[in-house]
Amino acid sequence: MPRRLISTGSPFEKTAGYSRAVIDGDFAFVAG
């Protein structure tokens, strides 16, 4: 299963290459 990046659409996310959450297989990794 491919990795899915979840973004809020913030300009900071695009500039820093940051994602609010990452879904990877059966796991979800959430920042903050």
Distance bins in CASP14 RR format, pairs under 12 A and 6 or more apart:
PFRMAT RR
TARGET T0000
AUTHOR 0000-0000-0000
RMODE 2
METHOD distances of the structure
MODEL  1
1 23 0 0 0 0 1 0 0 0 0 0 0
1 24 1 0 0 1 0 0 0 0 0 0 0
1 25 1 0 1 0 0 0 0 0 0 0 0
1 26 0 0 0 0 1 0 0 0 0 0 0
1 27 0 0 0 0 0 1 0 0 0 0 0
2 22 0 0 0 0 0 1 0 0 0 0 0
2 23 0 0 0 0 1 0 0 0 0 0 0
2 24 0 0 0 0 1 0 0 0 0 0 0
2 25 0 0 0 0 1 0 0 0 0 0 0
3 19 0 0 0 0 1 0 0 0 0 0 0
3 21 0 0 0 0 0 1 0 0 0 0 0
3 22 1 0 0 1 0 0 0 0 0 0 0
3 23 1 0 0 1 0 0 0 0 0 0 0
3 24 1 0 1 0 0 0 0 0 0 0 0
3 25 1 0 0 1 0 0 0 0 0 0 0
3 27 0 0 0 0 1 0 0 0 0 0 0
3 28 0 0 0 0 0 1 0 0 0 0 0
3 29 0 0 0 0 1 0 0 0 0 0 0
4 19 0 0 0 0 1 0 0 0 0 0 0
4 20 0 0 0 0 0 1 0 0 0 0 0
4 21 0 0 0 0 1 0 0 0 0 0 0
4 22 1 0 0 1 0 0 0 0 0 0 0
4 23 1 0 1 0 0 0 0 0 0 0 0
4 24 1 0 0 1 0 0 0 0 0 0 0
4 25 0 0 0 0 1 0 0 0 0 0 0
4 27 0 0 0 0 0 1 0 0 0 0 0
4 28 0 0 0 0 1 0 0 0 0 0 0
4 29 0 0 0 0 0 1 0 0 0 0 0
5 13 0 0 0 0 1 0 0 0 0 0 0
5 14 0 0 0 0 0 1 0 0 0 0 0
5 17 0 0 0 0 1 0 0 0 0 0 0
5 18 0 0 0 0 1 0 0 0 0 0 0
5 19 1 0 1 0 0 0 0 0 0 0 0
5 20 0 0 0 0 1 0 0 0 0 0 0
5 21 1 0 0 1 0 0 0 0 0 0 0
5 22 1 0 1 0 0 0 0 0 0 0 0
5 23 0 0 0 0 1 0 0 0 0 0 0
5 24 0 0 0 0 1 0 0 0 0 0 0
5 28 0 0 0 0 0 1 0 0 0 0 0
5 29 0 0 0 0 0 1 0 0 0 0 0
5 30 0 0 0 0 0 1 0 0 0 0 0
5 31 0 0 0 0 0 1 0 0 0 0 0
6 13 0 0 0 0 1 0 0 0 0 0 0
6 18 0 0 0 0 0 1 0 0 0 0 0
6 19 1 0 0 1 0 0 0 0 0 0 0
6 20 1 0 1 0 0 0 0 0 0 0 0
6 21 1 1 0 0 0 0 0 0 0 0 0
6 22 1 0 0 1 0 0 0 0 0 0 0
6 23 1 0 0 1 0 0 0 0 0 0 0
6 24 0 0 0 0 0 1 0 0 0 0 0
6 28 0 0 0 0 1 0 0 0 0 0 0
6 29 0 0 0 0 1 0 0 0 0 0 0
6 30 0 0 0 0 1 0 0 0 0 0 0
6 31 0 0 0 0 1 0 0 0 0 0 0
7 13 1 0 1 0 0 0 0 0 0 0 0
7 14 0 0 0 0 1 0 0 0 0 0 0
7 16 0 0 0 0 0 1 0 0 0 0 0
7 17 0 0 0 0 1 0 0 0 0 0 0
7 18 0 0 0 0 1 0 0 0 0 0 0
7 19 1 0 1 0 0 0 0 0 0 0 0
7 20 1 0 1 0 0 0 0 0 0 0 0
7 21 0 0 0 0 1 0 0 0 0 0 0
7 22 0 0 0 0 0 1 0 0 0 0 0
7 31 0 0 0 0 0 1 0 0 0 0 0
8 14 0 0 0 0 0 1 0 0 0 0 0
8 18 0 0 0 0 1 0 0 0 0 0 0
8 19 0 0 0 0 1 0 0 0 0 0 0
8 20 1 0 1 0 0 0 0 0 0 0 0
8 21 0 0 0 0 1 0 0 0 0 0 0
8 30 0 0 0 0 0 1 0 0 0 0 0
8 31 0 0 0 0 0 1 0 0 0 0 0
8 32 0 0 0 0 0 1 0 0 0 0 0
9 15 0 0 0 0 0 1 0 0 0 0 0
9 17 0 0 0 0 0 1 0 0 0 0 0
9 18 0 0 0 0 0 1 0 0 0 0 0
9 19 0 0 0 0 0 1 0 0 0 0 0
9 20 0 0 0 0 1 0 0 0 0 0 0
10 16 0 0 0 0 1 0 0 0 0 0 0
10 17 0 0 0 0 0 1 0 0 0 0 0
10 18 0 0 0 0 1 0 0 0 0 0 0
10 19 0 0 0 0 0 1 0 0 0 0 0
10 20 0 0 0 0 1 0 0 0 0 0 0
10 31 0 0 0 0 0 1 0 0 0 0 0
11 17 0 0 0 0 0 1 0 0 0 0 0
11 18 0 0 0 0 0 1 0 0 0 0 0
12 18 1 0 0 1 0 0 0 0 0 0 0
12 19 0 0 0 0 0 1 0 0 0 0 0
12 20 0 0 0 0 0 1 0 0 0 0 0
12 31 0 0 0 0 0 1 0 0 0 0 0
13 19 1 0 0 1 0 0 0 0 0 0 0
13 20 1 0 0 1 0 0 0 0 0 0 0
13 21 0 0 0 0 0 1 0 0 0 0 0
13 31 0 0 0 0 1 0 0 0 0 0 0
16 31 0 0 0 0 0 1 0 0 0 0 0
17 31 0 0 0 0 0 1 0 0 0 0 0
18 31 1 0 0 1 0 0 0 0 0 0 0
18 32 0 0 0 0 0 1 0 0 0 0 0
19 28 0 0 0 0 0 1 0 0 0 0 0
19 29 0 0 0 0 1 0 0 0 0 0 0
19 30 0 0 0 0 1 0 0 0 0 0 0
19 31 1 0 0 1 0 0 0 0 0 0 0
19 32 0 0 0 0 0 1 0 0 0 0 0
20 28 0 0 0 0 0 1 0 0 0 0 0
20 29 0 0 0 0 1 0 0 0 0 0 0
20 30 1 0 0 1 0 0 0 0 0 0 0
20 31 1 0 1 0 0 0 0 0 0 0 0
20 32 0 0 0 0 1 0 0 0 0 0 0
21 27 0 0 0 0 0 1 0 0 0 0 0
21 28 1 0 0 1 0 0 0 0 0 0 0
21 29 1 0 0 1 0 0 0 0 0 0 0
21 30 1 0 1 0 0 0 0 0 0 0 0
21 31 1 0 0 1 0 0 0 0 0 0 0
21 32 0 0 0 0 1 0 0 0 0 0 0
22 28 1 0 0 1 0 0 0 0 0 0 0
22 29 1 0 1 0 0 0 0 0 0 0 0
22 30 0 0 0 0 1 0 0 0 0 0 0
22 31 0 0 0 0 1 0 0 0 0 0 0
23 29 0 0 0 0 1 0 0 0 0 0 0
23 30 0 0 0 0 1 0 0 0 0 0 0
24 30 0 0 0 0 0 1 0 0 0 0 0
END
